[in-house]
């Protein structure tokens, strides 16, 4: 505590100071205003809010999004599909769940799932089974499949369960696709090859197409797949060379994908090689044409064209909804360049059944010759 005498002294000083401030007021200080001239400080001032001008200065991000014509334009009529339904659709879904399988039809939100699964005859259905789990180690900007650096280990029963499902369905042609598994030493190639072999054992007449990744460019693993007994070796370029770094994961390069298709054909010359391209990403006609020429230079047999459709708001935007007539143009151009077959249309996907019906006929003719 202060000594009593000291306390009185401080109190007098305080009173004295108060009196001085009251009797001799100082001149009011002018308020200083700071003006920012850099581009990052062009927002509204306090005066703008007072006089109501701020509404014209502040841009609501939601309002900006609404003004984005690409987002607000309705889908063209040729991209509208019916809601999946029918007894066969539910039967296939039940079999897939019971056998703990994943399908790219569901994981990639394919618009054709109602058409491919919804018929009355399971033997004519097309369910593209996704192997090595449902989680990919890559993150391409167009794909809605789940991603993780360390997915769960592959199910050792998956090859057997896949063969069992196909045997139940009595399919004449099946497509097996896969997530990329960069976490596995072999990229999952031996797991895929085992699946093909088990299918051939249980359903000898079933033709098998595999749509696999690039195995990080390991051509020995490409050879394992090519020699597994499959009938069609598919690997997708997805887009033109110039857009590849912006569309696909950085580990997936244009040259690497071409080398995969090229090596598969060299390992087994009789195998059909197949790839798929998305349109509507901003590619030019010259770039698409060059891509087709690059594919024919390595004797790729089949190419499909489809419209890129944004799966979620987190994925890259659609640059253009390509007119169906343009798809017809690219089909004619591909056949002119010497491709054995080309499926081309807004809703066509790499495993779309239109292509499979033709490929099945081609392969069966080969087998009877």
PyMOL commands that set and color helices and strands:
alter all, ss='L'
color gray80, all
select helices_A, chain A and resi 4-23+39-41+46-51+54-57+61-66+69-72+77-79+87-98+104-107+113-117+122-124+158-169+189-202+215-217+219-226+241-247+254-267+285-297+324-337+353-368
alter helices_A, ss='H'
color red, helices_A
select strands_A, chain A and resi 102-103+129-131+135-136+146-147+173-178+207-211+232-234+272-279+302-307+341-344
alter strands_A, ss='S'
color yellow, strands_A
deselect
rebuild
show_as cartoon
